[in-house]
Amino acid sequence: MIITYSLVSFLIFFLITKISYKLNLVDIPNRRKIHNKATAYTGGFALSIIFILSILLFNISINSLNLILSIGFLISLAGLIDDRLNLNVGSKLSLQIIPILYLIIFDHLYLDQIGNYEYFRLELGSFTIPFSLMCVLFLINAYNYFDGIDGTLCSTAISVLFILYYLVPNRELQLFILIIFIPIFIFLFFNFSVFQLPKLFLGDSGSLLLGFIISFFLIYLGSQNLIHPILLAWSIAIFVYEFLSINLIRLKTNYGLFKAGQDHLHHLIFKKTKSIFLTNSILFMTNILLFIIGYLSYLIFNALTSLIFFITFFLLFLFFRGKMIEK
């Protein structure tokens, strides 16, 4: 079934890419973008179709996980509309909030606590729904921040999937991770035009989709008490750190929070390395190393120590992140 799924994924990417070029669903180069040819931006929309087909191909018995994949289509569609019409911030958020609230309210996919830390337990109480909504919006847009150079978002997202594959306690959850991983990996062949395949971008449809799926998968794992929330936080440390730090730095420097720019971490690393491969490898390994630090602090000490480490390393990240921009 995995081989069939892989072949179907490849075929869908190929067909969607060809159709996109014919319909002129392409990203036009400009001064802010490093590509030099109009490129189809429908990779995320193709991903959403593949994920829906995966529900039919695989027998995942956890209804919430199937629902995450199916509702993800709406998020992808919202991103595709944004790519086409270049929506304002308010319109973008409105289109994101509707499917998010559906899963939170109707499927009860929310966090009502964020962990037991030896001396205290962080219960959310009446803040459960607002906090869950904020977390999903946060991570969706954190993923969007990483989509600026070929392969960057996918390779960094794959680091999260590797970590979660190690953490999850059973085969069915590991299968769900494989269902997400396989088409992302195949997409990279199109993104880099391997074997002269037509070039394809994820677009906002893809970055929003991946952020949405990972967000709710983390919420599912946390709400079912399958993995401690601090370990889930460490699995996405690079996304959390980058999103918070860049916005804090922009506030400090009076740079527009929602303004496009070249101050994202992948842009800064790329300027230093002049290599897409090295840039993606550095981001991939940074997230893995951050998780290892957090995981060891959790195992050797306790959850509270791991939480303190998480905050401490963010402050260090923020400090060095600011130095990178100054240079």
N, C-alpha and C positions, 0 to 999 in steps of 0.2 A: 504493500500500500504506500509506503514511503517513496518508492521509485515512481509509482503512478502519480502521486502528489507532486513530485519534483518535475515530472514531464508536463503535467497540466499547468503548473506554475510557469514554467518556461514558455509554454505556448501562449498563455494569457498575456504575459509580458510582451511577447513578440507581436501579437495581434493588436493589443492596445497601443503599443508604440507606433505601429504602422498607421493605425486609424488616426492617432493624434496628429501625426505629421500631415495627413491628408486634410484634417479639419482645422489645421493651423492652431492647435492647442500647444503652443510653444512659448518658451521663455526667451525673450529678446535680449541680447547682450546690451549692457550699458556701462557707464564708468565705474559703477559700484561692483559689477559682477566680473569674474575672472574668465568665464567661458567666452569664446569668440564666435560661436555659431548658435543660431536659434535651435533650442533643444526642447523636446517634448517634456512636459511637466506632470504627466499623468501616472507616474510610478506608484504613488500612494493609492490612487483610484484602482489600479490593477491589483495592488495588494489587498484592498478591501474585498474585491470580488473573489480572490483566491481564498481568503479567510472564510468567506461565506460557504464556498464549495467544500472547505475542509470540514465543516459541520456535517455535511452529507457523507464525506469519505471516511471520517473517523468516528468511532463510537465513544465519544467523551460523555460520560454519564452525568457530569456536573453541569446542571442547567445554567448556572450563573456564568460559567466560562463560555458556553455557547452563546449566551445572550451578549456577553461583552464583545464577541467577534461580530455578531449580527448588527448590534447597535453601532459598532465601530464604522459601519458603512455610512451612517448619517454624518459622523464626524468627518470622514473622508470626503463626502459630498460637499460639506461646508468648506473644507479646504480647497476643493476644486473650484467652487464658486468664487472664493477669495482670489485664487490664482488668476481666474479669468477676469473678474471685475475690480480687483484691488480694493476690497472693502475697507471702510474705516474701522478703527479699534472697537467701537461700540457694536457695530454689526457683526464683527468677527466673534466677539465674546457672546453675543446673543445666540448665534448659531451653535456655539459650543455648549452653552449652558443647558439647552433643552435636552439633548440626549444624556448629558451627565446627570441631571436631576432625575431623569427617568430611571436610571439604574440605581441611584441613591434611594429614591423614595419608593419605587414600585418593586425593585428586586432586593431592597434592603442591603445594598452593597455600600456600607459606610463603616467608619471607624468610631466606635463609642469609647475607646480607650487607646492610649498609645504606649502601653507597657508598664510592667511592674519593675521598679528600680530599687529593690531591696527595702529601702526605708519609706517609700511612697509609691502609689500607683496613680498614673496620670489618667483620670477619668474625664471624659468630655461633657457628659450630661447634656444640657440643652444646646451645647455648641456642636453636637455630633454632626448634624447636617451641614451647617455653615462651614465647619472645619473640613469635612470631607470634600465639599464642593471646592473650597479654596485649594486644597491639596491637589486635586485633579487638574484644575485650571493652571496651577503653578507648574506641575510637571509637564502638562501638554505644551505649555509655552516655553518651558525649559528645553524640551526636545526641539522645538521650533528654532531656538537660538543656535542649536548645533548644526543646522542644515545650511551650510554656506560653501562647503568645499566637497568635491566628489568623495563619497564614501565615509565622510566624517560622522554623520549621524548614525548610519548603519553600523559602522565598526564599533562605535561607542555603545550603541544599543545592544550589540552582540555581546559586549563585555558584561552587561547587566544580565543577559540571558544565560551566559556561562555561569555566573555567580548563582543565579536562582536555580539553575539545573542542579548545582551542587547542594543547595540548601533544601529544596523541596523534599518532602518525606515519602513520596510514593511515585509509582510508574505512570499513573494517569496524569499527574501534574507535569512530569517530565515529558510526556507525549505532547501535552499542550504547548510546552516551551519549544519543542521540536517543530510543531505546526507553525509557530511564529518565526522560528529561526530559518527554516528551509527557504521560503520565498524571499526573505531578506538577503540571504546569501546569494541566491540566484539573481536577484535584482542587481547586485554589485557587478555582475558580468555585463549587464546593459549600461549601468552607470559609467563603467570604465571602457565601454565599447570593446570588450574582449572578443576575439575572433571576428572583429569588424561588425559586431552586432549594432543595431541602431541605438544611438545614445539616448538615455532616459534619465530624467531627474525624478526624485520623490515628490517635489512640490510641497506646498502647504498641506495638501491632502494626505501625504505620507507622513510628514513630521507630526501632524496633529493625530493621525491614526495610531502611530506607534506610541506616542505619549499617552493617548487615551487607553490603549490596551494594557500597557505596562502599569499605568496608574491603578486601574481597577483590578489587575491581577495582584498587585501588591496589597490593595485593600482587602481582597478576598483572603489572601494568605494571613494578613493581620487579624481580620475579623474572625477567622476560624481558629485563631491561636495556633497556627501551624508553624510560624516563625516569629521570633520576637521582633517588634517594630524597629528597634534600634539596628538590627541586622538588615532589615529591609531598607532602612535609611542609608546604611553604608553601601548597599548594592547600587544605589543611584547617587553616590556622593558627588561625583564629578558634575552631574547635572544640577544638583542642589547648590553646590558651591559656586559654580559658574553663574547661574541665574541670579543668586543673591548678590554676589560680588559685583557683577557688571552693573546691576541696577543701583546698588549703593554708591558705586564709583560715579555713575551718571548723575545721581542726585547731588553728589558732592561737587561735581564739575559743571552742574547746570546743563548737562547734555540731555536732550529729550529721551525719556524712558522708552518710548515706542518708535524712536527714530532709527532708521536703518543706518548701519555704520560698519567700519572695519575694526572695531574694538573688541570683537568676540575673541575668545581664547584661541580658536582654531586659526583665525586670521593672523593673530600675533605670533603663533608658533610657526605658521607657514612662512611668514616674512623672515623668520630666523633660519629655518631649515631649507626653504626653497624646494621642499619635497612634500607632495601629498602623502606618499607612503609613510614617511617619517612622522608627519603631523598626525596621521591617523593612528600610527603605532604608539606614539607618545600618549595620546588621549586614552587609547585602549588600556595600555599598561598602567597609566596613572589611576584609572578607576579600579583596576584589579588590585593594585598595591594599596590603595586607600582601604578597600574592603578587607584585605588581609590584615592590615593594622587594626581595623575595627573588630574583626572576627577574633583575632588573638587576644585583644584586650577584653573581649566578652568571655572567652574561654578561660583565660588565665586569672582574670579578676572577677568582674561581674558586669551586669547591664549598666549600672550607674557609672562605672569607670569608663565603659565604652561610650556612653552618652557624653561624658566630660571630654573624652578624646575627640569625639565628633565635633563638638563646639570649638575645641582648641585648634584642631586642624583646619577648620573653616577660617578662623581668625588668621592663621598662618597663610592660608591660601589667599585670603583677602589682601594681606600685606604684600605678598609677592606679586599678586595680580595687579595691584596698584603700581608697583615698581616697573612691571612690564610695559604698562601704558605710558609711564613717564619717559621711558627710554625711546 
